[in-house]
């Protein structure tokens, strides 16, 4: 295909994108596109076998215009993840008005009963999030961010980019650069505060752990083996007790096993056989605290708003 033919094919694709975006897939007709371009249907069929083929080419067009080629190298060579992230975000937003129509087409195509078309649309989204996934994995390896579900976060980042692309069209108070800073702050810091309790921690912000040497440690965000529940044996079965429902527990050795007498916030009690190697961990004002369950004598929840009480021994 010579340069003139390549240019004509691209012109048809761009015009088709306008119609598909404005009228939807079902209500766009080949003759609408050819009439708007002043060409015959036969000319269009020199390049495309039909409406579906044209639509597939429109979807392919997206992956070539989201991040312009001249920006790719600059992004790839950037070793500062914040700058790399912001360069990609700014490039995305600058190009957004040129491809938002194709995104509409892809969203419509995802719901298509045509398996090939639906798969093509899904593949397009995978191609869009692919570079984001690679960047996130690189950022984890470099220590910029913690371990995450990179694919899910990549789709979230794409959704944020689309949302801000729409915002820039309707709210002149914001610039691309300002939204880039807002997005970075959200990515790194979230929207909670150090005082924000987790949803499953209602009523118990602090915990007091007393060890077998009578040292008391006050912690937040208590977990057992990085989980939000205490596991134990109850008769012939196993039970997982959510930590946020526990008021206190007492640990004692009996017949070679470690038992935990658990008092729930509703006043009821239950006794479990627990694994002494279970790791208890939580945050203190001095840093992360971790101890084996076998070394703990008792744990008590301190209700939100209460000051951690003083105690005998080491008070952290």
Phi, psi and omega in degrees: 000124181283173184300322181294320179292320177299317180295318180295318179299318180293323178297320179294317179299314181297321179291322178297322179300318178302312183288317179298320182292321185278318188255348186088168184289312185297324186267005176265127180247150179304318182293335175297317183290314182293323178296317180295331182267349182072035178235164177275159179298329180297325178296317180297321183287352172290334185252333184225142183283343179172190184297319181296316179299319178296317180297318178299322178291326176297319179294318178300329183299328185302315186291349181262351186237352182297308174243110181305146184303325182293343180267338185306308185298318180299319179293315183296329183274349181284123183261352175268115188297324179298312180294322179297314179300313184290324176297318179293318180298314182296318179297319179299313183292324179295326181270347187307315180301337182275342183235000181299329177296323179291325177300322176299318180297317181296318178300319177296320184291331179301330181268003184292146175282349177281113185298321181294318181293316179298318179294321179300318180294317178297319178298324179297317178294323177296321178294325179291320183274345182307308179299327178293319178299315180298318179297318180295318179295321177296317180297322177296315182296333181267358178084012179286322182224162180280173176296131183218173169277093190297326181292316179296317180294324178298318177293324176296318179297321178296318179297320177297318178299318177295317181298316179289331175299320176291319181300320181297334180285333189244350183231100184288355180289340186251144173254165177299320182295319179296316179293331176297317178294319179297317181295317179298316180299318178296317181298316187272321187253345183069199181236002177275177174236171180297340181265000182281114178287151175288155182305326183269013180246017183305124176093350178217101182266320181249156173228144173251123178252126176248126181267182186282358173254013177067030171268140180248134180232131178258126185230163172238163177053049180296139176215158177244114184051043179064021179241159184267021180216159175261126179262141177199168178266135177234101186064234179268002182246183179237148182225140176243112184260118179301131183298326184290350178264355184269131174271320178195163171212144179246136183247137181208151177266135179211124179054042175079001180243160177258118180253150179236117174270111187258125173255119182278165180292340177274004177095346181283156181236155177207147179245130181237154167264123186241160179282119182295342180274358177304135181264121173265137181213153177191170182264136172244174179291347180259347182146190183280132179247139181216139181206150176284146181301329181298337182267000184259139179264314179206158176227134180228135177279141176247121187297149178306135178097338177281146174279139177301123185289156174289158179207165181290140177097211183277120181251105183260000000 
